[in-house]
Protein backbone atom coordinates (compact mmCIF):
# COMPACT_ATOMS: atom_id res chain seq x y z
CA UNK A 1 0.00 0.00 0.00
CA UNK A 2 2.86 2.41 0.89
CA UNK A 3 4.50 1.69 -2.47
CA UNK A 4 1.21 2.43 -4.25
CA UNK A 5 1.02 5.87 -2.62
CA UNK A 6 4.60 6.66 -3.63
CA UNK A 7 3.74 5.85 -7.25
CA UNK A 8 0.64 8.02 -7.00
CA UNK A 9 2.63 10.97 -5.60
CA UNK A 10 5.17 10.76 -8.42
CA UNK A 11 2.42 10.62 -11.02
CA UNK A 12 0.76 13.69 -9.50
CA UNK A 13 4.06 15.60 -9.54
CA UNK A 14 4.60 14.74 -13.23
CA UNK A 15 1.12 16.03 -14.04
CA UNK A 16 1.85 19.30 -12.21
CA UNK A 17 5.13 19.76 -14.02
CA UNK A 18 3.46 19.17 -17.37
CA UNK A 19 0.85 21.83 -16.60
CA UNK A 20 3.20 24.32 -14.89
CA UNK A 21 6.73 24.43 -16.37
CA UNK A 22 9.64 24.43 -13.96
CA UNK A 23 10.05 28.22 -14.25
CA UNK A 24 6.55 28.67 -12.89
CA UNK A 25 7.80 27.56 -9.48
CA UNK A 26 10.23 30.19 -8.18
CA UNK A 27 13.13 28.90 -6.13
CA UNK A 28 13.61 30.11 -2.56
CA UNK A 29 16.50 32.28 -3.76
CA UNK A 30 14.30 33.92 -6.41
CA UNK A 31 11.65 34.63 -3.78
CA UNK A 32 14.09 36.54 -1.58
CA UNK A 33 16.20 38.03 -4.37
CA UNK A 34 13.54 40.18 -6.04
CA UNK A 35 12.53 43.52 -4.59
CA UNK A 36 11.69 47.12 -5.35
CA UNK A 37 13.96 50.15 -5.22
CA UNK A 38 12.04 53.16 -3.89
CA UNK A 39 13.59 56.55 -4.63
CA UNK A 40 13.22 59.67 -2.49
CA UNK A 41 13.61 63.25 -3.75
CA UNK A 42 13.19 66.58 -1.98
CA UNK A 43 14.08 69.66 -4.05
CA UNK A 44 14.61 70.27 -7.75
CA UNK A 45 16.93 72.91 -9.26
CA UNK A 46 17.53 74.50 -5.84
CA UNK A 47 21.32 74.49 -5.91
CA UNK A 48 21.56 76.35 -2.59
CA UNK A 49 20.62 73.04 -0.92
CA UNK A 50 22.86 70.41 -2.58
CA UNK A 51 22.26 67.76 0.12
CA UNK A 52 18.53 67.62 -0.70
CA UNK A 53 18.47 68.88 -4.29
CA UNK A 54 18.73 67.25 -7.71
CA UNK A 55 19.11 69.22 -10.89
CA UNK A 56 16.52 69.16 -13.64
CA UNK A 57 19.16 67.55 -15.85
CA UNK A 58 19.68 64.74 -13.32
CA UNK A 59 15.94 64.13 -13.06
CA UNK A 60 15.56 63.95 -16.83
CA UNK A 61 18.39 61.40 -16.99
CA UNK A 62 16.63 59.24 -14.37
CA UNK A 63 13.35 59.25 -16.26
CA UNK A 64 15.03 58.65 -19.61
CA UNK A 65 16.87 55.61 -18.26
CA UNK A 66 13.84 53.87 -16.75
CA UNK A 67 11.66 54.57 -19.79
CA UNK A 68 14.26 53.22 -22.20
CA UNK A 69 14.94 50.09 -20.13
CA UNK A 70 11.43 48.79 -19.45
CA UNK A 71 11.34 49.12 -15.69
CA UNK A 72 8.27 47.99 -13.77
CA UNK A 73 7.16 51.32 -12.27
CA UNK A 74 4.89 50.89 -9.26
CA UNK A 75 2.92 53.30 -7.14
CA UNK A 76 3.19 53.02 -3.37
CA UNK A 77 -0.15 51.21 -3.09
CA UNK A 78 1.17 48.50 -5.41
CA UNK A 79 4.38 48.22 -3.37
CA UNK A 80 2.41 47.82 -0.15
CA UNK A 81 -0.13 45.40 -1.62
CA UNK A 82 2.68 43.17 -2.89
CA UNK A 83 4.21 43.01 0.59
CA UNK A 84 0.82 42.58 2.24
CA UNK A 85 -0.01 39.57 0.09
CA UNK A 86 3.41 38.00 0.63
CA UNK A 87 4.09 38.06 -3.09
CA UNK A 88 7.43 38.36 -4.83
CA UNK A 89 8.18 41.57 -6.71
CA UNK A 90 8.64 41.45 -10.47
CA UNK A 91 12.14 42.04 -11.76
CA UNK A 92 13.26 45.65 -12.26
CA UNK A 93 10.58 47.10 -9.98
CA UNK A 94 10.95 50.70 -8.80
CA UNK A 95 8.81 53.42 -7.19
CA UNK A 96 9.13 57.17 -6.58
CA UNK A 97 8.49 59.37 -3.55
CA UNK A 98 9.10 63.03 -2.72
CA UNK A 99 9.35 64.47 0.80
CA UNK A 100 8.30 67.87 2.18
CA UNK A 101 6.27 69.27 -0.76
CA UNK A 102 8.67 71.95 -1.91
CA UNK A 103 7.22 74.13 -4.67
CA UNK A 104 10.06 73.11 -6.99
CA UNK A 105 8.60 69.59 -7.10
CA UNK A 106 5.29 70.90 -8.40
CA UNK A 107 6.71 73.39 -10.89
CA UNK A 108 9.74 71.45 -12.17
CA UNK A 109 9.50 67.72 -11.46
CA UNK A 110 5.81 66.86 -11.45
CA UNK A 111 5.29 67.88 -15.12
CA UNK A 112 7.98 65.35 -16.15
CA UNK A 113 6.54 62.57 -13.99
CA UNK A 114 3.00 63.32 -15.18
CA UNK A 115 3.96 63.48 -18.85
CA UNK A 116 5.67 60.08 -18.59
CA UNK A 117 2.82 58.57 -16.52
CA UNK A 118 5.13 57.88 -13.57
CA UNK A 119 3.27 57.70 -10.22
CA UNK A 120 4.68 59.69 -7.30
CA UNK A 121 3.85 59.77 -3.59
CA UNK A 122 4.32 63.14 -1.89
CA UNK A 123 4.88 63.11 1.88
CA UNK A 124 3.59 66.36 3.38
CA UNK A 125 4.37 68.06 6.70
CA UNK A 126 1.24 70.13 7.13
CA UNK A 127 2.67 73.05 9.17
CA UNK A 128 4.98 74.00 6.29
CA UNK A 129 2.04 74.29 3.92
CA UNK A 130 -0.18 76.13 6.43
CA UNK A 131 2.50 78.70 7.20
CA UNK A 132 2.81 79.37 3.46
CA UNK A 133 6.52 80.11 3.15
CA UNK A 134 7.39 80.87 -0.44
CA UNK A 135 9.29 77.70 -1.26
CA UNK A 136 6.54 75.18 -0.33
CA UNK A 137 3.49 74.09 -2.30
CA UNK A 138 0.08 75.51 -1.48
CA UNK A 139 -2.92 73.37 -0.56
CA UNK A 140 -4.43 74.24 -3.92
CA UNK A 141 -1.36 72.85 -5.67
CA UNK A 142 -1.49 69.71 -3.53
CA UNK A 143 -5.15 69.22 -4.43
CA UNK A 144 -4.27 69.67 -8.11
CA UNK A 145 -1.48 67.11 -7.71
CA UNK A 146 -3.97 64.59 -6.27
CA UNK A 147 -6.54 65.29 -9.00
CA UNK A 148 -3.83 64.61 -11.60
CA UNK A 149 -3.05 61.18 -10.15
CA UNK A 150 -0.60 61.92 -7.34
CA UNK A 151 -0.68 60.20 -3.96
CA UNK A 152 -0.21 62.10 -0.69
CA UNK A 153 1.27 60.65 2.51
CA UNK A 154 1.66 61.82 6.11
CA UNK A 155 4.94 63.37 7.29
CA UNK A 156 3.80 64.78 10.69
CA UNK A 157 2.71 68.40 11.21
CA UNK A 158 5.95 70.03 12.34
CA UNK A 159 8.57 67.67 10.81
CA UNK A 160 9.86 66.88 14.29
CA UNK A 161 12.53 64.40 15.40
CA UNK A 162 10.03 61.76 16.50
CA UNK A 163 12.19 59.49 18.73
CA UNK A 164 13.76 62.46 20.51
CA UNK A 165 10.44 63.94 21.66
CA UNK A 166 8.02 62.84 24.34
CA UNK A 167 5.59 60.36 22.81
CA UNK A 168 2.59 62.46 23.88
CA UNK A 169 3.99 65.41 21.89
CA UNK A 170 4.48 63.17 18.87
CA UNK A 171 0.88 61.94 19.20
CA UNK A 172 -0.47 65.49 19.36
CA UNK A 173 1.63 66.44 16.34
CA UNK A 174 0.21 63.58 14.25
CA UNK A 175 -3.35 64.37 15.33
CA UNK A 176 -2.81 68.00 14.32
CA UNK A 177 -1.60 66.98 10.87
CA UNK A 178 -4.49 64.57 10.37
CA UNK A 179 -7.05 67.28 11.22
CA UNK A 180 -5.47 69.54 8.61
CA UNK A 181 -5.53 66.77 5.99
CA UNK A 182 -9.24 66.24 6.70
CA UNK A 183 -9.89 69.95 6.34
CA UNK A 184 -7.84 70.49 3.17
CA UNK A 185 -8.15 67.15 1.34
CA UNK A 186 -11.22 65.58 2.91
CA UNK A 187 -9.36 62.45 3.99
CA UNK A 188 -6.38 61.27 6.06
CA UNK A 189 -3.60 59.77 3.92
CA UNK A 190 -2.81 56.17 4.83
CA UNK A 191 0.90 56.24 4.02
CA UNK A 192 3.61 57.63 6.32
CA UNK A 193 7.25 58.66 6.11
CA UNK A 194 9.37 59.50 9.17
CA UNK A 195 10.92 62.99 9.17
CA UNK A 196 14.69 62.57 8.74
CA UNK A 197 14.00 58.82 8.50
CA UNK A 198 14.11 58.61 12.30
CA UNK A 199 12.01 55.99 14.10
CA UNK A 200 11.87 53.86 17.23
CA UNK A 201 9.81 50.94 18.45
CA UNK A 202 7.81 53.35 20.63
CA UNK A 203 7.06 55.56 17.62
CA UNK A 204 6.14 52.52 15.53
CA UNK A 205 3.67 51.38 18.17
CA UNK A 206 2.09 54.84 18.15
CA UNK A 207 1.68 54.72 14.38
CA UNK A 208 0.11 51.27 14.67
CA UNK A 209 -2.36 52.71 17.18
CA UNK A 210 -3.31 55.23 14.49
CA UNK A 211 -3.93 52.37 12.06
CA UNK A 212 -0.79 53.05 10.04
CA UNK A 213 0.65 49.71 8.92
CA UNK A 214 3.42 50.80 6.56
CA UNK A 215 6.02 53.55 7.00
CA UNK A 216 9.14 54.68 5.14
CA UNK A 217 12.56 55.69 6.41
CA UNK A 218 15.49 57.33 4.62
CA UNK A 219 18.05 54.52 4.75
CA UNK A 220 19.35 53.12 1.49
CA UNK A 221 18.31 49.64 0.52
CA UNK A 222 15.91 47.55 -1.53
CA UNK A 223 12.50 46.50 -0.22
CA UNK A 224 11.77 42.77 -0.26
CA UNK A 225 8.71 40.93 0.93
CA UNK A 226 10.63 40.27 4.16
CA UNK A 227 11.36 43.94 4.91
CA UNK A 228 10.15 45.58 8.10
CA UNK A 229 6.83 47.06 6.98
CA UNK A 230 7.12 49.88 9.52
CA UNK A 231 10.66 50.85 8.50
CA UNK A 232 10.95 50.50 4.73
CA UNK A 233 14.14 51.74 3.01
CA UNK A 234 14.39 54.33 0.26
CA UNK A 235 17.32 55.54 -1.83
CA UNK A 236 17.81 59.26 -1.18
CA UNK A 237 18.76 61.24 -4.27
CA UNK A 238 20.64 64.55 -4.22
CA UNK A 239 23.25 66.34 -6.29
CA UNK A 240 26.04 64.01 -5.15
CA UNK A 241 24.06 60.77 -5.10
CA UNK A 242 21.78 61.59 -8.01
CA UNK A 243 24.24 61.14 -10.85
CA UNK A 244 23.05 58.65 -13.43
CA UNK A 245 25.60 55.91 -12.61
CA UNK A 246 24.49 55.80 -8.99
CA UNK A 247 20.83 55.93 -10.00
CA UNK A 248 21.29 52.99 -12.38
CA UNK A 249 23.06 50.97 -9.70
CA UNK A 250 20.29 51.65 -7.16
CA UNK A 251 17.57 50.84 -9.70
CA UNK A 252 19.15 47.51 -10.62
CA UNK A 253 20.48 46.32 -7.25
CA UNK A 254 18.74 43.40 -5.54
CA UNK A 255 17.58 43.22 -1.92
CA UNK A 256 19.74 41.68 0.76
CA UNK A 257 16.88 40.10 2.67
CA UNK A 258 17.56 39.44 6.35
CA UNK A 259 15.74 38.39 9.51
CA UNK A 260 16.33 38.29 13.28
CA UNK A 261 18.02 41.70 13.37
CA UNK A 262 19.58 42.63 16.73
CA UNK A 263 19.18 45.20 18.24
CA UNK A 264 15.50 45.23 17.30
CA UNK A 265 15.05 48.94 18.11
CA UNK A 266 16.55 51.53 15.77
CA UNK A 267 16.64 54.07 18.63
CA UNK A 268 19.92 53.56 20.50
CA UNK A 269 19.40 55.33 23.80
CA UNK A 270 22.68 55.11 25.80
CA UNK A 271 23.93 52.41 23.43
CA UNK A 272 26.09 54.03 20.78
CA UNK A 273 28.15 50.92 19.99
CA UNK A 274 25.66 48.05 19.64
CA UNK A 275 26.50 44.46 18.81
CA UNK A 276 24.66 43.89 15.53
CA UNK A 277 23.46 40.46 14.41
CA UNK A 278 21.22 39.18 11.64
CA UNK A 279 20.46 36.11 9.55
CA UNK A 280 20.64 36.27 5.74
CA UNK A 281 17.66 35.05 3.72
CA UNK A 282 18.94 35.96 0.25
CA UNK A 283 20.88 33.52 -1.89
CA UNK A 284 24.27 34.54 -0.53
CA UNK A 285 26.51 33.24 2.23
CA UNK A 286 27.86 35.14 5.20
CA UNK A 287 31.42 35.06 3.82
CA UNK A 288 30.26 36.97 0.72
CA UNK A 289 29.17 39.97 2.78
CA UNK A 290 30.83 43.38 3.22
CA UNK A 291 29.52 45.94 5.72
CA UNK A 292 30.30 49.63 6.22
CA UNK A 293 29.10 52.01 8.95
CA UNK A 294 29.65 55.72 9.69
CA UNK A 295 31.13 55.01 13.11
CA UNK A 296 33.20 57.80 14.60
CA UNK A 297 31.69 60.13 12.02
CA UNK A 298 33.42 58.52 9.03
CA UNK A 299 32.54 55.53 6.87
CA UNK A 300 34.67 52.47 7.56
CA UNK A 301 34.50 48.76 6.83
CA UNK A 302 33.31 46.69 9.78
CA UNK A 303 34.64 43.34 10.91
CA UNK A 304 32.17 40.53 10.30
CA UNK A 305 32.07 37.46 12.51
CA UNK A 306 30.54 34.47 10.77
CA UNK A 307 28.33 32.65 13.26
CA UNK A 308 26.86 30.17 10.78
CA UNK A 309 26.77 29.97 6.99
CA UNK A 310 23.88 32.47 6.97
CA UNK A 311 24.22 34.30 10.31
CA UNK A 312 26.64 37.13 11.07
CA UNK A 313 27.65 39.32 13.98
CA UNK A 314 29.24 42.78 13.67
CA UNK A 315 31.46 44.32 16.33
CA UNK A 316 31.65 47.99 15.41
CA UNK A 317 35.13 49.53 15.30
CA UNK A 318 33.94 52.71 17.03
CA UNK A 319 30.85 54.30 18.52
CA UNK A 320 28.19 55.99 16.47
CA UNK A 321 28.18 59.72 17.08
CA UNK A 322 24.98 61.31 18.34
CA UNK A 323 22.41 61.80 15.63
CA UNK A 324 21.96 59.33 12.80
CA UNK A 325 24.12 56.22 12.50
CA UNK A 326 24.07 54.28 9.25
CA UNK A 327 24.91 50.71 8.28
CA UNK A 328 25.18 49.41 4.71
CA UNK A 329 25.87 45.76 3.87
CA UNK A 330 26.34 44.56 0.30
CA UNK A 331 27.29 41.41 -1.55
CA UNK A 332 28.19 40.67 -5.16
CA UNK A 333 27.00 37.18 -6.05
CA UNK A 334 27.43 36.08 -9.68
CA UNK A 335 27.52 39.74 -10.82
CA UNK A 336 24.30 40.50 -8.93
CA UNK A 337 24.64 43.12 -6.21
CA UNK A 338 22.52 42.82 -3.04
CA UNK A 339 22.03 45.69 -0.57
CA UNK A 340 20.76 46.01 2.98
CA UNK A 341 20.79 49.41 4.68
CA UNK A 342 19.71 50.57 8.11
CA UNK A 343 19.61 53.80 10.07
CA UNK A 344 19.90 54.18 13.84
CA UNK A 345 19.10 57.26 15.84
CA UNK A 346 21.60 57.78 18.68
CA UNK A 347 20.88 59.90 21.73
MOWOCOR-V76487 format. One line per field, one symbol per residue. ss: DSSP state (2 for helix, 1 for strand, 0 for the rest). phi: phi as a letter, one per 30 degrees, with the letter a starting at -180 (. if undefined). burial: 1 if it has 24 or more other C-alpha atoms within 12 Angstrom, else 0. A space follows every 50 residues. Layout:
# MOWOCOR-V76487
ss->???
phi->???
burial->???
This chain:
# MOWOCOR-V76487
ss->02222222222222222220022200022222200111111011002220 00110222222222222200011102222222220000000011111110 01222222222222200000111102222200000100222222222000 11110000000222002222222222222222222000000110222000 22222222200000110000001000000001001100000002222222 22011001111100001100000011111100000222011110222001 10111100001111100000001111111111100111111111110
phi->.ddedddddddddddddddceeddcdddddddccabcccbcbcbhcddbd dbcbddddeedddeddddbhddcccddddddddedidcdddhcbbbbbci hddddddcdeeddddchcdbcccccdeddddhddccdcddddddeddcjd ccbdbidchddddcceddddddddeeddddeeddciaceccbbdeiicba ddddddddddiccbbccbcdlcdcdcdddcaddbddcbedccdddddddd dcdcdcdbbhdbddcdccdibdbddcbacdcddbcedccbbbbcdijbdb dcdccddbebcbbccddadddejccbbbbbacchicdcbbbabcccc
burial->00000000000000000000000000000111111111111111110000 01111101110110010000111111111101100001111111111111 11111111111110000111111111111100000111101110110001 11111111111111000001101111110110011001111111111111 11110110000111111111111111111111111111101111011111 11111111101011111100011111111111111101111111100000 01011000011111111111101111111110100011111111111
